[in-house]
Amino acid sequence: MAAQFDNVPDTTDFQSTAEPLIIQVSETTAGPFFKYRFILVIKDRAGTQLAKLKTHPLSSTNLSAIFDISRVLDDYIGPNVVNSNVTTENILTLGRTATQQTMIVGTSYEAYVARQFNLELGYEDATSNTADPVEVLPQSPAVTTSLYAFRDEFTNYGQGYSRGAGEFQPSEYTDNFLSVAPDLGYANRFFGSTCREHRIGIDQPYVLAWGAQPSGDLPSGTDTSPQYMHIRGWDTSGSQIGAGANINMNLYGGNNTPTTDAEAVQFIGVGPANLTAWASAASNSNLTTIMTDPDLAFYEVYLSTTVSVSVAFQDTLVHRFTIDNGCSKYPRKQLLFLNRHGGWDAFNFDQRSEERLTSIERSQYNRPRGNWDSVSGLIDFTYDGWERGVTTTNVKAEKQITVSTDYVEEGFNEMLRDIAVSRSVYLVDGNNLIPVTVTDSEYLFKTSVNEKLISYSFTLRYSNRPRLK
């Protein structure tokens, strides 16, 4: 009569809550069906109960049932924008804060990007349709399993139902950071395969995230996530700058054998501003040589389980950061946005931007002019010319800004699409992040065939209204 798990997602690969997350259960001997039958208890990593779900078998002859736990788990995960090493700072300051500058790797702090959930299966009995059911929980022996969940968008282009396969938990060269940077067809200089492309100014920050919880199939054969980030730079002539550099992330804020939900997804500052400041603080002379070279054209990064540069231990795609300081007469605007995988990406808008106040609302009343309350036998009624009739007591307004890209390759259209539908967007202002929301109600995927020259514009509303006097 015991209930059992028949089909559950992989216990180590991150599973997305954007699609049904199905737990299939059954029993071999039919029990009473006056009440619910199967009980599924969802707990966090520490064993705290988060939810208890109940359901019926499909029929008296088909003793199976399914639970969809995606929406339950989704309530307990979310994006992290805090620098966990200096919690008064945002995530773009990794490796470049006044304190803890050598900590270039951070973990989740304000919310968990991915979490472990423990599942326990039981059942209940009732002797009649009026009798109180008796829960058998835990069963003897206990029937349990666990899984990891994160929030990864799912767009169905005709595929059948499938589950996460650990593609954001680095273990082989095809795995990726939690990033939507495009593949524009450029061969990376490390190993020759194509890389993912970013465009960034020499003074700008950037952050990449990855699933540090091991998926269990690393090339090294060890159940640990990558420990090293390898970095090489090339100048405008195509020559490599110096000998290359690496960061032992375990020494500078990371942990490649995570034991907490905070460590399940980790972040590293990879923008020129992050790497230059960190290299100086950590006395990494090889990295300083790369980042301070006046002819630096681009640099590339990837994660590995070993300090040696080897394609056999390449545990992520290679990401290239091309130095683009812009040549526009307009001030550059950088947006940080939560992408479809739950990580952060950034993009520069170099063309004309316009700020405006919209939805201006005024609270007013009509004040009679004159000295009505002070007339007497000695004081005549009068009023001054500057006295106001209609008087404004309060003003409210929304602040908006429109930003525009320079001409960009068609391949960036998916990355920019993520800005249009992102749950969380920030305008980067020095070391500060200004929260904004995208107000555009549609997004056009532009192509070079249709548009010839491609540029994009977004209208953003500041999340916090200006305080008007």
C-alpha positions as CSV (number, residue, x, y, z in Angstrom):
1,M,0.0,0.0,0.0
2,A,3.0,2.3,0.2
3,A,3.2,5.3,-2.2
4,Q,6.3,5.5,-4.4
5,F,8.0,7.9,-6.8
6,D,7.8,6.8,-10.4
7,N,9.3,9.7,-12.3
8,V,11.1,12.7,-10.9
9,P,13.5,15.2,-12.5
10,D,17.2,14.8,-12.2
11,T,18.3,15.3,-8.6
12,T,21.4,17.4,-9.5
13,D,20.6,19.3,-12.7
14,F,18.8,22.6,-12.3
15,Q,15.1,22.4,-13.2
16,S,13.2,25.4,-14.4
17,T,10.0,26.5,-12.8
18,A,8.8,28.1,-16.0
19,E,7.4,24.8,-17.3
20,P,5.4,22.2,-15.4
21,L,7.7,20.5,-13.0
22,I,6.1,17.1,-12.7
23,I,6.4,14.5,-9.9
24,Q,4.8,11.2,-10.9
25,V,3.8,8.9,-8.1
26,S,1.8,5.6,-7.7
27,E,1.0,2.7,-5.4
28,T,0.7,-0.9,-6.3
29,T,-2.3,-1.8,-4.2
30,A,-5.5,0.2,-4.3
31,G,-6.4,1.9,-1.1
32,P,-9.6,3.7,0.1
33,F,-10.6,6.6,-2.0
34,F,-13.0,8.5,0.2
35,K,-10.5,11.4,0.6
36,Y,-7.2,12.4,-1.0
37,R,-4.7,9.6,-1.3
38,F,-1.2,10.8,-2.1
39,I,0.6,13.5,0.0
40,L,3.7,15.4,-1.2
41,V,5.5,17.5,1.3
42,I,8.0,20.1,-0.1
43,K,10.8,21.2,2.2
44,D,13.8,23.5,1.9
45,R,17.4,22.4,2.2
46,A,17.3,22.7,6.0
47,G,14.1,20.5,6.3
48,T,11.6,23.3,6.9
49,Q,8.2,22.5,5.4
50,L,7.2,24.9,2.7
51,A,4.1,23.2,1.3
52,K,1.9,20.1,1.6
53,L,0.1,18.9,-1.6
54,K,-2.6,16.2,-1.9
55,T,-4.2,14.5,-4.8
56,H,-6.2,11.4,-6.0
57,P,-5.1,8.5,-8.1
58,L,-6.3,8.8,-11.7
59,S,-8.8,6.0,-11.2
60,S,-9.4,2.9,-9.1
61,T,-7.6,0.9,-11.8
62,N,-4.8,3.4,-12.6
63,L,-3.1,4.0,-9.3
64,S,-0.9,6.8,-10.6
65,A,-1.0,10.5,-10.0
66,I,1.0,13.6,-10.8
67,F,2.0,16.7,-8.9
68,D,3.0,19.9,-10.7
69,I,5.2,21.7,-8.2
70,S,6.6,24.5,-10.4
71,R,4.5,27.3,-9.0
72,V,5.2,26.3,-5.5
73,L,9.0,26.3,-6.0
74,D,8.9,29.5,-8.0
75,D,7.7,31.4,-4.9
76,Y,11.0,30.6,-3.1
77,I,13.5,31.7,-5.8
78,G,14.4,35.1,-7.2
79,P,17.1,37.3,-8.6
80,N,20.0,38.6,-6.5
81,V,21.4,42.1,-7.2
82,V,23.4,42.5,-4.0
83,N,27.2,42.2,-3.6
84,S,27.3,39.5,-0.9
85,N,30.8,40.6,0.3
86,V,29.6,44.2,0.9
87,T,25.9,44.0,1.3
88,T,25.4,47.7,1.0
89,E,26.7,47.6,-2.6
90,N,25.2,46.1,-5.7
91,I,26.5,43.2,-7.7
92,L,28.4,45.2,-10.3
93,T,30.8,46.3,-7.6
94,L,32.4,42.8,-7.2
95,G,36.1,43.3,-7.1
96,R,36.0,47.1,-6.9
97,T,34.6,48.1,-3.6
98,A,36.6,50.2,-1.1
99,T,36.5,47.2,1.3
100,Q,36.6,43.6,0.3
101,Q,38.1,44.6,-3.0
102,T,39.9,41.3,-3.4
103,M,36.5,39.5,-3.3
104,I,35.6,39.4,-6.9
105,V,33.2,36.4,-6.6
106,G,29.9,36.7,-4.8
107,T,27.0,34.5,-3.8
108,S,23.3,35.1,-3.5
109,Y,22.2,37.3,-0.7
110,E,18.8,39.0,-1.0
111,A,17.2,36.1,-2.8
112,Y,18.3,32.6,-4.0
113,V,18.7,32.2,-7.7
114,A,18.6,28.4,-7.4
115,R,17.6,26.3,-4.4
116,Q,17.6,22.7,-3.3
117,F,14.1,21.3,-2.4
118,N,13.5,18.1,-0.6
119,L,10.4,16.0,-1.3
120,E,8.7,13.5,0.9
121,L,5.9,11.2,-0.2
122,G,3.2,9.8,1.9
123,Y,-0.5,8.9,1.8
124,E,-3.7,9.1,3.8
125,D,-6.3,6.6,4.8
126,A,-10.0,7.1,5.6
127,T,-12.4,4.4,6.6
128,S,-15.5,6.1,5.2
129,N,-16.5,9.3,3.5
130,T,-17.3,10.9,6.8
131,A,-14.3,9.7,8.8
132,D,-11.3,11.9,9.3
133,P,-8.4,10.8,7.2
134,V,-5.2,9.6,8.8
135,E,-1.9,10.7,7.3
136,V,0.9,8.2,6.9
137,L,3.8,10.6,6.8
138,P,6.6,9.7,6.8
139,Q,6.2,6.3,5.5
140,S,8.3,3.5,6.9
141,P,10.8,3.5,5.4
142,A,10.6,7.2,4.4
143,V,10.2,7.8,0.6
144,T,12.1,11.0,-0.3
145,T,14.0,12.6,-3.1
146,S,15.4,16.1,-3.8
147,L,16.0,18.5,-6.7
148,Y,17.3,21.9,-7.6
149,A,15.1,24.6,-9.1
150,F,15.8,27.9,-10.8
151,R,13.8,30.3,-12.9
152,D,14.7,29.7,-16.6
153,E,12.4,30.9,-19.3
154,F,10.8,28.3,-21.6
155,T,9.7,29.2,-25.1
156,N,8.2,26.3,-27.0
157,Y,9.2,26.1,-30.6
158,G,7.6,22.8,-31.2
159,Q,9.7,20.7,-28.8
160,G,8.3,18.0,-26.7
161,Y,8.3,18.0,-22.9
162,S,11.8,17.9,-21.5
163,R,13.7,18.8,-18.3
164,G,16.9,20.7,-17.4
165,A,20.1,18.9,-18.3
166,G,22.6,21.0,-16.3
167,E,23.6,23.3,-19.2
168,F,24.1,26.2,-16.8
169,Q,26.1,24.1,-14.3
170,P,29.5,24.2,-16.0
171,S,30.9,20.7,-16.8
172,E,31.8,20.8,-20.5
173,Y,32.7,23.2,-23.2
174,T,29.1,23.6,-24.4
175,D,27.8,24.7,-21.0
176,N,27.2,28.3,-20.5
177,F,27.1,31.1,-17.9
178,L,23.6,32.4,-17.1
179,S,23.9,34.8,-19.9
180,V,22.2,35.6,-23.3
181,A,25.3,37.1,-25.0
182,P,25.0,36.1,-28.7
183,D,27.2,33.9,-30.8
184,L,28.1,36.2,-33.7
185,G,30.3,33.6,-35.4
186,Y,33.6,34.8,-34.1
187,A,36.2,32.1,-33.3
188,N,37.6,32.4,-29.8
189,R,41.4,32.7,-29.5
190,F,41.7,30.0,-26.8
191,F,40.5,26.9,-28.7
192,G,39.0,28.1,-32.0
193,S,35.3,27.4,-31.5
194,T,32.9,30.2,-31.6
195,C,32.5,32.5,-28.6
196,R,29.7,34.6,-27.0
197,E,30.1,38.4,-27.7
198,H,29.9,41.4,-25.3
199,R,30.6,45.0,-26.1
200,I,31.9,47.1,-23.2
201,G,33.7,50.3,-22.4
202,I,37.2,50.1,-20.7
203,D,35.8,51.8,-17.6
204,Q,32.6,49.7,-17.3
205,P,31.6,46.9,-15.0
206,Y,30.0,43.6,-15.9
207,V,29.0,40.4,-14.0
208,L,28.5,36.8,-15.1
209,A,26.7,34.1,-13.1
210,W,26.9,30.4,-13.2
211,G,25.4,27.4,-11.5
212,A,28.1,26.4,-9.0
213,Q,26.1,23.4,-7.7
214,P,27.8,20.5,-9.5
215,S,25.8,18.6,-12.0
216,G,27.9,15.5,-11.4
217,D,29.4,15.0,-14.9
218,L,32.5,17.2,-15.0
219,P,35.3,16.1,-17.4
220,S,37.7,15.9,-14.4
221,G,35.5,13.2,-12.9
222,T,35.1,15.1,-9.7
223,D,31.9,16.3,-8.2
224,T,33.0,19.9,-8.0
225,S,32.2,22.9,-10.1
226,P,35.0,25.0,-11.8
227,Q,37.5,26.6,-9.5
228,Y,39.3,28.8,-12.0
229,M,38.5,31.6,-14.5
230,H,41.0,31.9,-17.3
231,I,41.5,35.2,-19.0
232,R,43.6,36.2,-22.0
233,G,43.7,39.5,-23.9
234,W,44.6,40.5,-27.5
235,D,45.6,43.9,-28.8
236,T,44.5,45.7,-32.0
237,S,47.1,43.9,-34.1
238,G,45.7,40.5,-33.0
239,S,48.7,39.7,-30.8
240,Q,48.2,38.1,-27.4
241,I,49.0,40.5,-24.5
242,G,51.3,38.9,-21.9
243,A,51.1,35.3,-20.8
244,G,47.4,35.2,-19.8
245,A,45.9,35.2,-16.3
246,N,43.7,33.1,-14.1
247,I,41.7,33.7,-11.0
248,N,41.4,31.0,-8.3
249,M,37.9,31.8,-7.4
250,N,37.9,29.8,-4.2
251,L,40.4,32.3,-2.8
252,Y,38.4,35.4,-3.7
253,G,34.9,34.8,-2.5
254,G,33.8,31.6,-4.4
255,N,33.3,28.0,-3.4
256,N,33.3,25.2,-5.9
257,T,31.9,22.7,-3.4
258,P,28.8,24.6,-2.3
259,T,26.8,23.5,0.7
260,T,24.2,26.3,0.9
261,D,21.5,27.7,-1.4
262,A,23.3,31.0,-1.4
263,E,26.3,29.3,-3.0
264,A,24.3,27.3,-5.6
265,V,24.6,30.2,-8.1
266,Q,27.7,32.4,-7.9
267,F,28.7,35.7,-9.6
268,I,32.0,37.1,-10.8
269,G,32.9,40.6,-11.8
270,V,34.3,40.4,-15.4
271,G,34.0,43.9,-16.7
272,P,37.2,46.0,-17.3
273,A,36.3,48.1,-14.2
274,N,36.0,44.9,-12.1
275,L,39.1,43.1,-13.4
276,T,41.4,46.1,-13.3
277,A,40.6,47.1,-9.8
278,W,40.7,43.5,-8.5
279,A,44.0,42.7,-10.3
280,S,45.6,45.7,-8.5
281,A,44.2,44.7,-5.1
282,A,45.1,41.0,-5.5
283,S,48.5,41.8,-7.0
284,N,47.7,39.7,-10.1
285,S,50.4,41.2,-12.4
286,N,49.5,39.1,-15.4
287,L,45.9,40.4,-15.3
288,T,47.1,43.9,-14.7
289,T,49.3,43.6,-17.8
290,I,46.2,42.7,-19.9
291,M,43.7,45.2,-18.6
292,T,46.0,48.2,-18.6
293,D,47.5,47.7,-22.1
294,P,46.5,50.8,-24.0
295,D,46.0,48.7,-27.2
296,L,43.7,46.1,-25.6
297,A,41.1,45.2,-28.2
298,F,39.3,42.4,-26.5
299,Y,39.7,39.7,-23.8
300,E,38.2,36.3,-23.4
301,V,37.1,34.3,-20.3
302,Y,36.0,30.8,-19.5
303,L,35.7,28.5,-16.4
304,S,37.7,25.4,-15.7
305,T,38.4,22.9,-13.0
306,T,42.1,23.1,-13.5
307,V,44.7,25.9,-13.5
308,S,46.0,24.7,-16.9
309,V,44.6,26.0,-20.1
310,S,43.3,22.9,-21.8
311,V,40.3,22.2,-24.0
312,A,39.9,18.9,-22.1
313,F,39.0,21.0,-19.0
314,Q,37.1,23.8,-20.7
315,D,33.9,23.8,-18.6
316,T,32.0,26.7,-20.2
317,L,31.7,28.5,-23.5
318,V,34.3,31.2,-24.1
319,H,32.9,34.7,-23.6
320,R,34.6,37.6,-25.4
321,F,34.5,41.2,-24.2
322,T,35.3,43.6,-27.1
323,I,36.4,47.0,-25.9
324,D,34.0,49.6,-27.4
325,N,34.3,53.0,-25.8
326,G,31.8,54.5,-28.2
327,C,32.2,57.5,-30.5
328,S,28.8,59.1,-30.2
329,K,28.3,62.8,-29.2
330,Y,25.6,61.6,-26.8
331,P,26.3,60.4,-23.3
332,R,26.4,56.6,-23.0
333,K,23.6,54.8,-21.0
334,Q,24.3,51.3,-19.7
335,L,21.4,49.0,-18.8
336,L,21.8,46.0,-16.4
337,F,18.9,43.5,-16.9
338,L,17.8,40.2,-15.6
339,N,17.9,37.8,-18.5
340,R,15.8,34.7,-19.3
341,H,18.1,32.4,-17.4
342,G,18.0,34.3,-14.1
343,G,21.5,35.9,-14.5
344,W,22.5,39.4,-15.4
345,D,23.6,41.0,-18.7
346,A,24.3,44.6,-19.6
347,F,24.1,46.6,-22.8
348,N,25.2,50.0,-23.9
349,F,22.9,52.6,-25.5
350,D,25.1,55.2,-27.3
351,Q,22.7,57.2,-29.3
352,R,20.3,60.0,-28.3
353,S,18.5,59.7,-25.0
354,E,15.7,61.9,-23.8
355,E,14.3,62.4,-20.3
356,R,10.9,63.7,-19.5
357,L,8.2,64.0,-16.8
358,T,4.9,62.3,-17.7
359,S,1.6,61.7,-15.9
360,I,1.8,65.0,-14.1
361,E,-1.0,65.2,-11.5
362,R,-1.8,68.3,-9.4
363,S,-3.9,68.6,-6.2
364,Q,-5.5,72.1,-6.2
365,Y,-8.1,74.2,-4.5
366,N,-9.5,77.7,-5.2
367,R,-8.5,80.1,-2.5
368,P,-10.6,83.4,-2.2
369,R,-8.3,86.4,-2.4
370,G,-8.5,89.1,0.2
371,N,-8.2,89.7,3.9
372,W,-11.6,88.3,4.7
373,D,-10.7,87.3,8.3
374,S,-9.0,90.5,9.3
375,V,-11.5,93.3,8.3
376,S,-12.7,95.6,11.0
377,G,-13.9,99.2,11.6
378,L,-10.3,100.3,11.1
379,I,-9.2,97.8,8.4
380,D,-10.9,97.8,5.0
381,F,-11.2,94.7,2.7
382,T,-8.4,94.5,0.1
383,Y,-6.1,92.1,-1.7
384,D,-2.8,92.2,-3.3
385,G,-2.1,91.5,-7.0
386,W,0.2,88.5,-6.3
387,E,-2.4,86.7,-4.2
388,R,-3.3,83.3,-5.7
389,G,-6.7,82.0,-6.4
390,V,-6.2,78.5,-7.7
391,T,-3.5,77.1,-5.4
392,T,-1.5,73.9,-5.9
393,T,-0.9,71.8,-2.8
394,N,0.8,68.7,-4.3
395,V,2.4,67.6,-7.6
396,K,3.0,64.0,-8.7
397,A,4.8,62.9,-11.8
398,E,6.5,59.9,-13.5
399,K,10.0,60.2,-14.8
400,Q,10.8,58.5,-18.1
401,I,13.9,58.1,-20.3
402,T,14.1,56.9,-23.8
403,V,17.4,55.2,-24.8
404,S,18.7,54.2,-28.2
405,T,21.4,51.8,-29.3
406,D,24.0,52.5,-31.9
407,Y,23.8,50.4,-35.1
408,V,24.2,46.7,-34.0
409,E,24.5,43.3,-35.6
410,E,21.4,41.3,-36.1
411,G,22.6,38.7,-33.7
412,F,22.0,41.0,-30.8
413,N,18.2,40.9,-31.3
414,E,17.6,38.1,-28.9
415,M,19.7,39.8,-26.2
416,L,17.9,43.0,-26.6
417,R,14.6,41.1,-26.6
418,D,15.4,40.1,-23.0
419,I,15.4,43.8,-22.0
420,A,11.9,44.2,-23.4
421,V,10.5,41.4,-21.3
422,S,12.8,41.5,-18.3
423,R,11.3,41.5,-14.8
424,S,14.2,43.6,-13.5
425,V,16.1,46.4,-15.3
426,Y,18.5,49.0,-13.9
427,L,20.1,52.1,-15.3
428,V,23.8,52.0,-14.3
429,D,24.9,55.3,-12.9
430,G,28.5,55.0,-11.7
431,N,28.4,52.6,-8.8
432,N,24.7,53.0,-8.4
433,L,21.8,51.1,-9.9
434,I,18.6,53.0,-10.7
435,P,15.6,50.7,-10.9
436,V,13.5,51.3,-14.1
437,T,10.7,49.4,-15.9
438,V,10.3,49.0,-19.6
439,T,7.1,50.6,-20.8
440,D,7.2,49.4,-24.5
441,S,4.3,47.0,-25.2
442,E,5.9,45.3,-28.2
443,Y,9.3,44.3,-29.5
444,L,10.2,43.9,-33.2
445,F,12.9,41.4,-34.1
446,K,14.9,43.5,-36.7
447,T,16.9,41.8,-39.5
448,S,19.5,43.2,-41.8
449,V,17.3,42.1,-44.8
450,N,14.4,44.2,-43.7
451,E,16.1,47.0,-41.8
452,K,19.5,47.3,-43.5
453,L,20.9,49.2,-40.5
454,I,19.6,48.0,-37.1
455,S,19.1,50.0,-34.0
456,Y,16.7,49.7,-31.0
457,S,15.1,52.1,-28.6
458,F,13.4,51.5,-25.3
459,T,11.3,53.8,-23.1
460,L,11.9,53.3,-19.4
461,R,10.0,54.6,-16.5
462,Y,11.9,55.2,-13.2
463,S,10.5,52.9,-10.6
464,N,10.6,55.5,-7.9
465,R,8.8,58.7,-8.5
466,P,10.6,62.0,-8.1
467,R,9.9,63.8,-4.9
468,L,8.4,67.1,-6.0
469,K,7.8,70.0,-3.7
